[in-house]
Every structure is written in C-alpha cells, then in structure tokens.
Amino acid sequence: MAYRRTERVMQRLAARHDAIIVAARAIAAEAGMAAVQIAPVAERAGIAAGTVYRYFPAKADLVAALVAAVSEREMAALRRAADAAPGPLSALAAAILTFAARAVRNRRLAWSVMAEPVDPAVDAVRLAYRKALVAEFEARIAAAVRGGHLPDQDVALVAPALVGALLEGLIGPLAAVTDEDVARGRESIQMLALLSLRALGVVDARARGLVVQTALPAEEDAA
C-alpha cells in the first residue's frame, strides 16, 4: 500500500518550509542575499541544516524560493492598496506609493530580491517579479487612460519605464535614500510618486493632491 501523508504531516511540512523562508528573509533583510546560506538559515529557523537541504538541495533553490515568496507578498500588498482606492487614478497613485514605501522601509531586502548579484539561476524568478510589476502598473495606467484621467499613451512602453524609475530611484546604487538615511524616506517616496504621476500626464497640482491624500502603508505592513 502506497504511503499517504496525513493532513497533519502536510501541515507540519508546510510550516517548516515557511519557517525556512522566514529565516532566509530575515537574514537577507539584515545582511543581503550573500548572507543567505544554508547553515545560518537553519540556525535561525531552529532546525538542522540537513532538514533545510531536504527542502532546498542548493542555496540557489532557497534564494529562488525566497525571491518568489517576497515578490508574491509585495504584489499582494500593492494590489490591496490599489483595489481599495476610490478610482483608477487614485488606484495608480496608491500602487506607486505602496511599492515605494515598502521598498524604502526595507531597502536592503528590496535590493537583495530585485538587484543584488546572485546565482544566474535566480534571475528567471526575478524577471517574473519584474514582469508582474510591469503588468500591474500597465493595467492601472490603462484603466486611468480609459477613464479619461490620463492622456492616451503607449502603456506597454511607459509601464516598464515607470518600474525602472522607481527601482533606480529607491534601491539602485545611485538612489538618494540609503540604509543609513531612512529619515529622508517619506520625502523621497512622495517625490518619486510626484515624478511618476507627472510623467504619466497628471498636472502638478492634481498630482500633489493625490500624493498627499493617499495614505502610506503602516510601518508594520512594510516589506
């Protein structure tokens, strides 16, 4: 008779998997993706290194799973904020501000997930995250255009440009906000949101109103 895992066993396995990812995420947020190694992750999760290897045979597998988990969480937060907005233009503003705020509040993790050099095998997962971001912003921009809130434009062109501007401005090597300069975070978030909305065709006064009126995510909700 073939062995069938009980529901309790499946829950225990899932919980252990989640604990490994949580430990890896904490280490990446503190010290970057290079510090995400099997032994320290196992110690952080309170399990044996051999147990981690059962779930993730190599570090690249663990890092890829971490990137996927963080990207899923970030996309969910962005969509929740946008879906709660009263209209398509405010939804776009909420999406921009939420992504920016969460990236700035945990900049090292955002850098680790999006850009820190790691195993090339992880790049495919990163690319999927970027594509999901672009698709989400493309949909929000298109909705605002259809509603007459933005001028007609090539959304397939401007959405990747918007994501690129946010990433470079927030977490890239040339970003004004660093891990040691978080006090400027809120100002930088709002300035990048204004830049984004202006570039998409929102007049300055209205763009400022959208940025001021849109609530930033609470500190405990950040990435």
N, C-alpha and C positions, 0 to 999 in steps of 0.2 A: 504494500500500500504506500503510495507516494505521501511524503510528509507535507502537511499543510500548516502554514504558520497561522496561529490563532490571532484574533484581533488584538489581544493584549501584547503579544510578541511584536506585531506590526507597529503598535503604538510605541513600544519601547525602542524599537529600531529607529522610528521616525524621530523620537525625542532625542536620541543620541546623535543622529545626523544633524538635527537642528542645533544641538549644543556645540558641535564641532564648528558649524558655520558661525555661530555667535562668537565663539572664542576667536576664530580667524578674523572676523570683522573687528573685534576689539583690538586685536594686535595691529591690524592694518591701519586702524584709526589712530593708534598711538605712534607707530613707528614705520608705517609704509608697507607696501606689499612685499618688499625684500625680506622683511622680518617674519612673514607668514611661512613658517617651517613646521614640519610635522611634529617634532618633539615639543616645542613651546606651545603649539596649539593643543596638543594632547594634555599637557600640564595645565593649561588654562581651563580646559574643559573638564579636568578631573578624571581623565581616563588614560588607559595605556596607549603608547604610541602605536602598538600593533593593532589596536582597535581602530584607530584613525585610518591605517593602511587598508583595513577591510572595506572601508567606505570609499577611500580615495587612494588608489595604488601609487600615485605620484603627486608631488607638490603641484604640478600643473593642473591636475584634476581638481585639487582642492581650491586653487585660485580661480579656476573657471567656474566652479560651483559658487564661490563667494561673489564673483562678479555678477553672475546670474541672479543670485538672491538679492543683492543690493539693488541691482537695476530693476527687479520686479517691485521691490519696496518703494523705490523712488518714483517709478512710473505710476504706481497706485496713489501715492501722495499727490502727485501733480494732477492726476485725473480727478481725485476727490475735490481738490480746491477749485479746479475749473468747473466741474459739474455743479458745484454749489453756488456759482456766480449767477446773477440775475439775467445776464445777456451775453451774446457772443464776444463782444469787445471786452467786457469785464472778465469774461472767462479766459480770454487770451492773456490779459494782464495778470490774472491770478496764477495762471500756469507759469508765466515768466518769473513772477515774484517768488512763487513757491520753489521752483527749481533753483533760483539764485540764492534764496535764503538758506535752503538746506545744504547747498554746496559750500557756502561761506561758513556756516556754523560747524561743518565738519570737513574742512578743506582738505586735510591730509587723506581722509578716506576717499573723498571725491577724486582727488588726484590719483590715488592708488588704483581706483576702479576704472577711471577713464583714460589715464595717460601714462602712468609710471611704467617704464620699460620692464617687461617680464617675459615669460616664455612665449614664443610666437604662437603656440597653440591656443593661448588665451585670447589672441586678437580677434578670433572669429566671434567669441562671446561679446567682446567689447563692441565690435561692429554691429552686432544685433541690437545692443543697447542704444548706440547712436542712431541706428535706423528707426528704432521705436520712438526716440525723442523727436527726430525729424518728422516722422509720420504724425505724431501727436500735435506738434506745432503746425504742421501743414494743414491738418484738419481744423484746428482752431482759427487759423488765419483765413482759410477758405470760408468758414462759417461767417466770420466778420465781414468778408468781402460780399458774400451773398446777401447779408443783411443791410448792406449799404453803409457800413461803419468804416470800411477801409476802401481805398481806391482799387480798381481792378489791377491785378498783378500776377506774375508767374509764381504761384505758391510753391511749385516744385523747386524753384531757384532760391526764393527768399527764405524758406524754412531751414535748409542746411546752413545758409549764411547766418541766420539768427542763432542757431545752435553753436556754430563756430565762434561767433562773437561772445556768447555767454561763457563758453568754456575757456576761451583765451583770457577773457576779462576777469573771470572768477578764480580759476585754478591753474592756468597756464604759467610758464616760467616768467612771463612778463606781467602777470597780474599785480595790481596795486595792493591788493589785500594779501597779506602773508599770514602764516600761522602765529606770528608774534604781533600782529597788528589787527586783531579781531575787533578792536574798538571802532574801526572805520567800516565795519561790516555793513551796518544798516545803510549808511550813506552810499556805499558802493553798490549795494543791491538796488537802491532806488535810482541811482544814476544810470546803471545799466538797463534797468527797466524803461526809463525815460528814453534812452538812446534807441532801444529796440522798438518802442512804440512810434517814436518819431520816424525812424527809418521805414516803418511799415505804412506811414502816411497819416498818423494821428497828429493833429495840430497840437502845438506845445501846451496851450492852456488845458485842453482836454486830457492830454497825456499826463500832465501833472496831477490833475484831479483823480484820474484812475489809479495812479501810483499811491497817492496819499490815502485814498478811500479804501484800497484793498488791504486787508489785514494780513500781516506776515504770519507764517506758522509759528506756533508756540515753541519755545526753546526745547521742550522735551519731545517735540514731534520731529525735530531735525534729524538728518541722516545719521 
